[in-house]
Amino acid sequence: MFCVRNRKGFTLIEVMLGVAIVGLFVIAIYRFLQTDLQGITLAQQNTARETSVEALMTVMKGQLQNLSPSDTGAILGQPHVFSAQEADEMSWITAPGNGNGLFTNYYSGTYTAKITLNPNSTTKQNDLGVWRSLPDDTTPQNWLTLIANVTALEIRYYDPNLNAWVDTWSDQNNQPTMVRFRIWRQGDSNPYESVISMPLKGQVVLNLSTQDGEPTPGASRTPRPGSSATPGPVNPTGPRPNPIPGPRNPN
């Protein structure tokens, strides 16, 4: 006698159904990973964009805070509009040893730097950068791109006499107390904003030695009220003079 055993297996429909279920899982995992990678890429791009603007503001802070308040025409600015967008301009006097020298160590004298927007013929967008020019009019200006694809640049100056922000600074003998930058980049809904404080008159700039006894520019301290910019001899043990009382106000 022959013994017939029942063989169990998968039918064609069951196999196709299993393959379809596995395919759905693979597609779901792929889409999840794709979305996650896109989010990481966008986050990295935004971080890089913010880092580039923050680095630029660090450069501008070093440049502006190293300006001498007594220099004539050390900083000048005027509003400008390009393609119905803010494209303000600001020029200042700089030198290779001042701040970071705007990325040049090949010129020993002072020169003029102007930050503004400049159209890029390749990308058809505006680039933010600086024009560098020497005091003589015979040398052509040199353009240095700092940030690409910038939509608008707004520069405002705080006038202590008016107690307000103004869009133009033409005072040759005085400087604003603060400078405010607003930068709109391609795709930004809100601008990046930075406010830089300017050195005040009467501020003493001290050169701090960092290596081989060479002074490093950029360190500044403000003298205390009532003190002299050039300190005299100090007697650590002698008695301090009593202050001379002034006339009292009878009212």
C-alpha positions, 0 to 999 in steps of 0.5 A: 500500500502506498501512503500519500502525504499531504504536501503544504506550499505557497500558492502563486497568489500568496507569493505575489502578496508577500512580495507586494507587502515587502515592497511596501515596507521597502518604499516606506523605509526609503521615503523615511530615509529620503525625508530624513536626509533632506532635513539633514541637508537643509539643516547643514545648508542653513548652518553654513549660511548662518556661519558665513554671515556671522563670520562676515559680521565678525570681520566687520566688527574688527574693522569698525571697532579699530577705527580711530574716532579722531580720523577724518572721514573714517566711515561714510555711508549712503542708501542705495536701491538696486532692482527695487531692493535695498543695496546700501553702501558703506565705506571706511578706511582700513589697513593690512594691520587693522583687524584682519586687513580684509584678507590682504597683506601685500599693501602696507598703507591705508586704503578704502573698503566699501561693502555693498552688493554687486551683480553676478553675471554668471548666477544672475544674482547679487553677491555681497562683498567689498570694493578695495581701492588705493588712495590714488585714482589711477589704480582700479578697484578690486572686488572681493566676494564674501557672500553669494546670492544676497537679496538685499543689504540694509545699513543704518547708523545711530546718530546720538544727536538725533537719538535715531537710526539714519540711512546716511552718514556723511559727517567727516568729523564724527562717527556714529555710535552704532552701525546696524546691518540687515542682510536678506539672502535668497530664500530667507523670510527674515533678515540676519541682523547685527548691531556693532558698537563704534569706539567713542571719543576719548577711548584709549586703544592699548596694544597687547603683546601676544608674541615676541613682544610685538603689539597686537592691534584691536584691544581697547579699553575705556578710561574710567571717569575722571582718569587721565588717558596717560597715567602719572606716578602712583603712590601706593602707600601715601595718603589720598587727598581729601576731595574738595567739597563744592558749594551746596545747592540751597534749593 
